[in-house]
Amino acid sequence: MRETSPLRAVEGMAIGHQEPENPILAAAERLPRTIAFTVLALGQIAFEQCLRLLQAEGYRVPPLRFGHGLTCFLTGRGAESGVHLIASYHPSRQNTQTGRLTPQMLDAVFGEIRARLGGG
């Protein structure tokens, strides 16, 4: 049996590939409802797909516009649980070579994730 990494699963969703069951959400279902998740969407397509997926799973999704560094907390599946969705420009060759996404910008996004996960 071939394992699918969570990153590959998200890449598949981002390009419109439909799996019978989303492995990320299936794993999340087994965790206590008091846990907040952090999701990094690399690029606008992944961001929009994450919003659609989370809304379909019962999260309250307000109107949001993609932007690098955008952070939002989505609730709706449990009293204390939720999803921290963080957006970043995709680290493509075009975005990195033109300076649209710099190493410092990406470091800042991962710093935000570390802070959300309690790693300071």
Buried (B, 14 or more C-beta within 10 A) or exposed (E): EEEEEEEEBBBBBBEEEEEEEBBBBEEBEEEEEEEBBBBBBBBBBBBBBBBEBBEEBEBEBEEBEBEBEBEBEBBBBEEEBBBBBBBBBBEEEEBBEEEEBEEEBBEBBEEBBEEBEEEE
